[in-house]
Amino acid sequence: MNIKKADKIPSIVVPRLSRYYRILFELDSSPLISSKVLSEHTGFTAAQIRRDLAYFGQFGSPGRGYNVEELKKTIKNILGLDRAWNVCVIGTGNLGMALLGYNGFKDQGFEVVAAFDSDPEKIGKTVNGIKILSISEMAKVVREKNIQIGLLTVPGRVAQQAAENAVNSGIKSIMNFAPVHLKLPENVKVRHIDMTVEIERLSFMISRE
Amino acid sequence: MNIKKADKIPSIVVPRLSRYYRILFELDSSPLISSKVLSEHTGFTAAQIRRDLAYFGQFGSPGRGYNVEELKKTIKNILGLDRAWNVCVIGTGNLGMALLGYNGFKDQGFEVVAAFDSDPEKIGKTVNGIKILSISEMAKVVREKNIQIGLLTVPGRVAQQAAENAVNSGIKSIMNFAPVHLKLPENVKVRHIDMTVEIERLSFMISRE
């Protein structure tokens, strides 16, 4: 991999790399894969795919396709999946509990190792092998368990405060499931997943018919 | 509401309407809200917000703000939240089970009323009050329970087939959680939520540091 080029990958390309990566595992193993086949399975155009993979430098033989193993290894490295990530759930309401019961991240190297809540009735309970701890223990646990990513699943009205507490506890990346925009220092990485927004896009589309 | 204008709302505006809608409920009730306050809570610019809300026609007094109750009612109507939606879970693996245990959609009028799987070991079990049914019963159940939206939570390799089966069973809208692009008739509405893509955007960003 041409690291210099890889460093220039725009963030818009990253979700597509994730998609290519999973497709490579989903498909029956063939040593080579063409941009055309990747296009069929992702819905991105073959031209787009060739442009995306060109960030890695010369890669694959024109007309023959990309070397699947090399492609897997390169994308794995680019996405930071060549190492394990420790994750915590912040807020064990409905969605937090659901995510504690969800092992899908683990396959990609993201392991939920802790859960936090402020509700005394929840603290101390164990879900899917994870004991729910008090928010007040977050700084200690983040340090001890080397937690890098927090899944923020608290209600919207307390999300900003909970996110600030997470950042003060040493968490540098937040996947925000709460329906609010978080104002955090620039060095904190935030991604927003709003499932309600997505389902409401569907209801909007159906209603318009 | 000016229906004519509302019909012209571009789909890119819809997720922002969802965000405004929830913010209006989250905030302490005041009869008026300014684009500035909405901006602070959503992260969208005040100019953007004014443009978005202008699709509804004249709405709110310049310099004074928008009428909160009127705004709620209008957005609710636009998003199709003035009615109930019946939803089913297709695939009761890890994520499907998590979504069966998640009641967050219900607050917005989306109720999970059925779950389907092809695994004989799962069929017949009850989770969160929902009995898991065989895929072969889908057409009957979709009709009987008037199901409009399917949450597709099957593995990637069977997602296309499961989606086609859902469409053949009468489902017109799919929220696709599987990591593959679905090829479906144009009249089927599809939204894609890929949680792994999102968490990998975080690991990419942390790794680049």
Interface residues (C-beta under 8 A of the other chain):
Chain A: D7 S11 V14 P15 L17 S18 R19 Y21 R22 I23 E26 H41 T42 G43 F44 I78 L79 G80 L81 W85 V87 N94 L95 M97 A98 L99 G101 Y102 N103 G104 F105 Q108 G109 F110 Q148 I149 G156 R157 K172 S173 M175 P179 V180 H181 K183 K189 R191 I193 D194 M195 T196 V197 E198 I199 E200 R201 L202 S203 F204 M205 I206 S207 R208
Chain B: D7 S11 V14 P15 L17 S18 R19 Y21 R22 I23 E26 H41 T42 G43 F44 I78 L79 G80 L81 W85 V87 N94 L95 M97 A98 L99 G101 Y102 N103 G104 F105 Q108 G109 F110 Q148 I149 G156 R157 K172 S173 M175 P179 V180 H181 K183 K189 R191 I193 D194 M195 T196 V197 E198 I199 E200 R201 L202 S203 F204 M205 I206 S207 R208
